[in-house]
Amino acid sequence: MKSSKILRLSMTYVAVIATCFFWWWSGQPLSVYKTAPLSKGNIEAIVAAIGTVAPRESVDVGVQVSGQITRLHVGPGDTVEKGQLLAEIDPSVLAAVVDAGRAELAMLKAQLQERQALVVLAEQQNARQRQLLNDGATRQEDVQTAKANLAVAQARVRQLQANIQQTQSQLKADEARLGFTRIYAPIAGTVLTIEVKEGQTLNANYQTPALLRIADLSTMRVQAKVSEADIHQIHTGQTVRFSTLGNTRRRWHGEVAQVLPAPPPSREEEQQIKAVTYTVLFDVDNRDGALMPGMTAQADFIVAEANNVSVAPLAALTPSAEHNKYLAWVLTSTGTAVQRVVQVGRRDRLRAEVIAGLKSGEELVVGSEDYATRRDSWQWL
């Protein structure tokens, strides 16, 4: 009995001491580290931009002569070949001008034949007078008159020849203008818009009226607007992908073709905001016709890319004074944190490629949470 009483008393003392120690221990301050392992992953840094889809090749077809549109052979959406007849303008006035020029040319050629015959006659008379002068049978005055008549006849022939050349040039221009009444496709492509209607009269005296627009839709060109803060990261040949607002699931890919050296002109109210952007051009295949002119493109320019490399979260890295060198805290097996110097390579918004200084699987300290007591860190259910 006595021994059992002593045993119970001893156990009570031990329990009280253990409880006091636990209460003291749980009341001590505590710092809990948040860690992330060094693991394998992919790095992809991008520059995002908004752009507009447009045909790489397009032509605004205009008219070079005035007149009434008598026939339109195509409509919006039609596919045309190079050299295909698109429209016709009333040719009656220009045809009459060409007929008059041809008639005038024929008349001048007939006059030229007459003048050439007179030159032959003047040459014969001049030769006869010279022979008579040698024989002493004519006067010097008659010889001079025959020579002058020959020079006049030859001059009139040269004048008519010049008139014929001038008339031929004018006729050639008139025939060209007559040919302009039939408008042909300068390139193969798709008719995007028609600006006129049959029966409409066009005046080409002051400016070239627009008739229609043709574009080759097999290859589209995206005009992306990149901010001045990111334009230094963009260069020719760089990989770019984009999607459209109407088809966010599909991704098109291309390469940067050109970075325009100056920002596009902006309106006065836009200049007050002082948001400077530069235009970046890249082409994309559109043989399936999924892209249409005017679509909005959400483009991502790939400025850094690495696959299956050791990556660490940027939250665990602190920049140092050395280029591409960072400081990181590594949690050891004993629960303490030690500092390492880490060399990094390519980076994106969240992670960096680790080249040296860390081993795969090591836990990196990304943050810590301090508690006034250990009890505050427990999750009571």
Secondary structure, 3 states (H helix, E strand, C coil): CHHHHHHHHHHHHHHHHHHHHHHHHHCCCEEEEEEEECEEEEEEEEEEEEEEEEEEEEEEEECCCCEEEEEECCCCCCEECCCCEEEEECCHHHHHHHHHHHHHHHHHHHHHHHHHHHHHHHHHHHHHHHHHHHHCCCCHHHHHHHHHHHHHHHHHHHHHHHHHHHHHHHHHHHHHHHHCCEEECCCCEEEEEECCCCCCEECCCCCCCEEEEEEEEEEEEEEEEEECCCHHHCCCCCEEEEEECCEEEEEEEEEEEEECCCCCCCCHHHHHHCCCEEEEEEEEECCCCCCCCCCEEEEEEEEEEEEEEEEEEHHHCEECCCCCEEEEEEECCCCCEEEEEEEEEEECCCEEEEEECCCCCCEEEEEEEEECCHHHHCCCC
